[in-house]
Amino acid sequence: MIVDRKEKRAQAVDFAFEKPRIFRTRNDPGTIDLLAWNAVAEAIEQGNNVVLVDGEEDLLTLVAISVAPESSIVAYGQPEEGIIVVRTTAEKKAEIRRIVDGMKRE
């Protein structure tokens, strides 16, 4: 689970996390911070954890798809649309890799 406790950039209803571990990270809007990438990767590798993001979690969905085992399901909310569900196939991972590789590095 990756959350930033925001909905449409406004504060969302707060809720408790009943997970073995909470990873805390920072991620600025429109970016994928390396520390955030690592937090998501470790949380997924260990399983059943939450990544609490100070900033914005939107692009971390790309990380989740990229690092999750094949045949995993990644679900995320799309404002005004609902829930989007992605199965992590080799083809989807390659598509995500092309997107990430095309991003500006700083």
N, C-alpha and C positions, 0 to 999 in steps of 0.2 A: 504494500500500500504506500503510495506517495501522495502526500497532502501538503498544501500551503495554507490551509484554513481560510481560503478566500474563494469567493464565487463572483465571477465577473469583476474581479479586482477589488471587491468590497469584502469586508469581514463576514465570514460565514458563521453559521451556528457552530458553536464549539461542542466537541464530544470527546469522550475518553478513549484511549487506545488500550486494548487488552492484548498486547503483543509481547513476546519475550524481550524484544529489544527495540528501542527507538533510536534511529540514526538521525542526527541533527546536522543540517548542512545549509549552505547559502547558495542561491542561484538567482542572478539578476534576470529581469524580463528579457526575453529574446535571446537568451544565451544557454549554453550548457557548460557549466563550470566543471573543471576536472575533478575537484573534490566532491561535487554533487554526483558526477558520473561514478566515481569510486564508491560513494555511499550507496547508490542504487545497486551497483554490481554486487557489493558485499551483502546487502540486505536480501537480494534475490538468491545469492549463493547459499546463505544460511537458512533462508526460508522463513515464512510466517513472521515478518518484521514490518515495521513502518519507517518510512523516511519522512521526517518533518522538515519542510523547506521554509527557510526564511527568504522570502522573495517570491519567485514564481516557479511552479512545477511543470508548466505546460510542455516544454520541449523535453523534459525528462521521460516522457512517454517513449521517445525515440530510443533513449538509453535502455529502458525496460525491454523493448522489443529486441534491441540489439543483443543484450546479454542474457535474456531468458532462454532456457533450453528450448530446442525445437519442439513443436506441438503444444507449447504453453499457450495460455490465453492471457492477453493484455486487454483490459477494459478501462476506458476513460470517458469522462463526461465531455460532451461537446455542447457548449451553450446554444440554446434554442433548437437543438437537434435531439439530444438524449444521450444514450450510452452507445459508444462505438466499441466493437469487439474485434480484436485482431488475433489471429492464430499465427504463432511465430514459426513460419516455414523458412527454409533456406532461401527461397525467392524473396520473401518479405524482408529477411535480414539483409540480403544483398541490396535491396531497394533502400533500406534505411541507411546502410553503410554509404551508398552513393550520396544520399542527402547530407549526412554528417561530414563526409569527405569534402563536399562542396561548400561547407560553411567557412567563414572567415576565421582565422586563428589569431588570437592575441596573447 
